[in-house]
Amino acid sequence: MGSLPSGLLERLEHEVEILGFECVEATFAVESSRRILRIMLDAPDGVKLDQCARVSRALGPFLDSCDDLPSGYVLEVSSPGINRPLTKPEHFRRFCGERVKIRLRVAQDGGLTLTGVLGTLEGETLQVETPHGVRVIELAQIARARLHRDMDQILKSGRHGAAR
């Protein structure tokens, strides 16, 4: 099913912001013939399970009042996790210097996926340092982007807080 209509997404992001969180991503999925509305939250200090539950309860009345939201879905509220998605231009700026995995809409240089270190974002143009050199990608060409962190390396370095 994919992403939400832009008007609904903007209203949902606003409601989540009022509750003190950033809406990283909101999508519909179908699993085992169930429709699932997934909302991914973030905050400067991370997101805990009880906060996800609180946001889920708080969003219920708002979501019930949305005429442009299909009925009969399950609401799932979560944190983005260590390999969080990058869905907005500010995410690419915030995580500059981090390892990423990007899936492109159309294959470039023989591939749909690239992994590397996030470089600068200027306008709508992103630079990614790959093992084969710097790649320049337009944000519109990105189907999906995620941080690509190595949990073993994080645990070995003792930087448990670096997972943010």
Order of alpha helices (4+ residues) and beta strands (2+ residues): beta-alpha-beta-beta-alpha-beta-alpha-beta-beta-beta-beta-beta-alpha
